[in-house]
Amino acid sequence: MKGIITVLGKDKVGIIAKVCTYLAEHQVNILDISQTIVQDYFNMMMIVDISGSTRPFETIVEDLQHVGEAIGVEIKLQHEDIFNIMHRI
């Protein structure tokens, strides 16, 4: 199962490190990552494979929201199917 993670917020040191550390600790594999900084705003998108994780999808969603709150950014995880369905409509 694949998911799409987006991270938005003011740029600061360690954003990618915190997100990647959480994912590695819970066996979520990063398949692709893109990040940009526009002026002082950080924007990152990741495609991840969640199938190796023992944590339920909903728990990972909540955990990533907490990670985001702790570092002052907004982190969202959405199931890949949402994007596939949007493009079919």
Protein Blocks (a to p, Z undefined) as FASTA:
>chain_A
ZZdddddddddehklmmmmmmmmmnopacfbdcdddehjaccddddddfklpcbdfklmm
mmmmmmmmmnopacddddfklmmmmmmZZ
